[in-house]
Amino acid sequence: MNFNDLPAPTTVEELEAGLSEPTEGVVKAMGELTGDILVLGVGGKMGPTLARMARRASDAAGISRRVIGVSRFSTPGLQRRLNCWNVETVCCDLLDPAAIDRLPDAENVVFMAGMKFGATANPALTWAMNCHLPALVGQRFPDSRIAVFSSGNVYGLTSASGMGSVESDSPAPIGEYASTILGRERIFEYFSCLNNTPVVSLRLNYAVELRYGVLVDLARKIVEDKPIDVSIGSANVIWQSEANAVSLQSLLVAESPPRVLNIAGPEFFRIRDVSERLAEQLNKRVRFVGTEAVDALLSNATRSHRLFQRPTVSLDQMIRWTADWIARGGEDLGKPTHFESRDGKY
C-alpha cells in the first residue's frame, strides 16, 4: 500500500487498519516462513498493529498459522481488540520464569518487551526488563528464529552533517537506558551462539504514527505554546507500518551470530525546519530554545532498504497527516519520545 495516495486517517480504526496493512513483501515473507509467530510484549506502541499485520499477511498468503500476542495487557480493551483481529493472546508477567516456561512453542519469536520511560527513576527494573528477560527468552526458545527490537540509541550521537550510524559502527551508548539496550543485544548474542539460534537485532530509530512519535511531540508543543528544544537538532523517522513490515520480513534473514539491521527513514531533517512546517499547517506560532549541536542520534538504514524495500511514506506525508490529526483533536497515547535528550536519561 502506498500511503501517499490515501487521505489522512480520521479515526483510530482507519489509522490502525492502515498501520497493519501488509505490503507485498510481507505477504511473500509470511508465505515463505514456517511455523507460528509469538509476539512478546505485544501491548506496546507497535505491538498490536505488528501482530495484526502478521495475521493479515499470513491469511493473504494462504498460510494457516497461529499469531500469538503476549503481554500483561494493562491497557483496557487491548486483549479483546487483538482477539477480534484473530490474534490469540496470552496474559503473562514476562519476568516470571515459570510463566515463560508455560508459553506455547513457536518457530518465530518477535521480542518487543522492554523498558525505556522511567528508566532513570527505576534503573534496577530497567536492567531486569532489558537484560534479565532476554536471558529467560533465550533459554526458553533456543530452536526459534528471533527478531529482537533494539534501538539506535546503542550508537550514541553522530555528526548531523554525516550519513548516520551504520551497523558496522562500534556501539557507544549514552546513559543507563542505552547501555541496557546494548546489554539486550549481547544477551541474545550469547544464547544465539550457544544454541545456534537465528537472531536479528533491529535497531529502530524512530517509528512514528499519529498518536505518538517525534512529529507528534513537536506538534503538541506547538499547539500548547511550549518552546521546542533544538539541542538535538536533527532526526530521522519511519512510518510505523513500514517499520512493522521490515521487522516481520527480518525473520527470514535471522542468523547466528545475530545479524544487525537498522530500521529508520531515509530522510534526515532539522527539528527547526519540521517544526516551522508543522506550525504553518496548524496556524500557530513556534518558539525555540537551545542551540543546535553538531551531532544527533541518526541512523542509516540503507542495508534494510536494500534487503526489503525503501520506505514509501514520505516525510511530507507524515507532517501533513500529523498536523491534520492534531488539529482534529485526535487520540494521543501520552508517550513522548524525549528525542531531545542528550544525556540518555528517560
Residue, then its C-alpha position, 0 to 999 in steps of 0.5 A: m500500500n502506498f500511503n501517499d495516495l490515501p487521505a489522512p486517517t480520521t479515526v483510530e480504526e482507519l489509522e490502525a487498519g492502515l498501520s497493519e496493512p501488509t505490503e507485498g513483501v510481507v505477504k511473500a515473507m509470511g508465505e515463505l516462513t514456517g511455523d507460528i509467530l509469538v509476539l512478546g510484549v505485544g501491548g506496546k506502541m507497535g505491538p498490536t498493529l505488528a501482530r495484526m499485520a502478521r495475521r493479515a499477511s499470513d491469511a493473504a498468503g494462504i498460510s494457516r498459522r497461529v499469531i500469538g500476542v503476549s503481554r500483561f495487557s494493562t491497557p483496557g480493551l487491548q486483549r479483546r481488540l487483538n482477539c477480534w483481529n484473530v490474534e490469540t493472546v496470552c496474559c503473562d508477567l514476562l519476568d516470571p520464569a515459570a510463566i515463560d516456561r508455560l508459553p506455547d512453542a513457536e518457530n518465530v519469536v518477535f521480542m518487543a518487551g522492554m523498558k525505556f520511560g522511567a528508566t532513570a527513576n527505576p534503573a534496577l527494573t530497567w536492567a531486569m526488563n532489558c537484560h534479565l528477560p532476554a536471558l529467560v527468552g533465550q533459554r526458553f526458545p533456543d530452536s526459534r528464529i528471533a527478531v529482537f527490537s533494539s534501538g539506535n540509541v546503542y550508537g550514541l550521537t553522530s555528526a548531523s552533517g554525516m550519513g548516520s550510524v551504520e551497523s558496522d559502527s562500534p556501539a557507544p551508548i549514552g546513559e543507563y537506558a542505552s547501555t541496557i539496550l546494548g546489554r539486550e543485544r549481547i544477551f541474545e548474542y550469547f544464547s544465539c551462539l550457544n544454541n545456534t539460534p537465528v537472531v536479528s537485532l533491529r535497531l529502530n530509530y524512530a517509528v512514528e504514527l499519529r498518536y505518538g512519535v517525534l512529529v507528534d511531540l513537536a506538534r503538541k508543543i506547538v499547539e500548547d505554546k511550549p518552546i521546542d528544544v533544538s539541542i538535538g537538532s536533527a532526526n530521522v523517522i519511519w512510518q510505523s507500518e513500514a517499520n512493522a513490515v521490515s521487522l516481520q520480513s527480518l525473520l527470514v534473514a535471522e542468523s547466528p551470530p545475530r545479524v544487525l539491521n537498522i530500521a529508520g527513514p531515509e530522510f534526515f531533517r532539522i527539528r527547526d525546519v519540521s517544526e516551522r512546517l508543522a506550525e504553518q499547517l496548524n496556524k500557530r506560532v513556534r518558539f525555540v530554545g537551545t542551540e543546535a549541536v553538531d551531532a544527533l542520534l541518526s541512523n542509516a538504514t540503507r542495508s534494510h532498504r536494500l534487503f526489503q524495500r525503501p520506505t514509501v511514506s514520505l516525510d511530507q506525508m507524515i507532517r501533513w497527516t500529523a498536523d491534520w490529526i492534531a488539529r482534529g483533536g485526535e487520540d494521543l497515547g501520552k508517550p513522548t519520545h524525549f528525542e531531545s535528550r542528550d544525556g540518555k536519561y528517560 
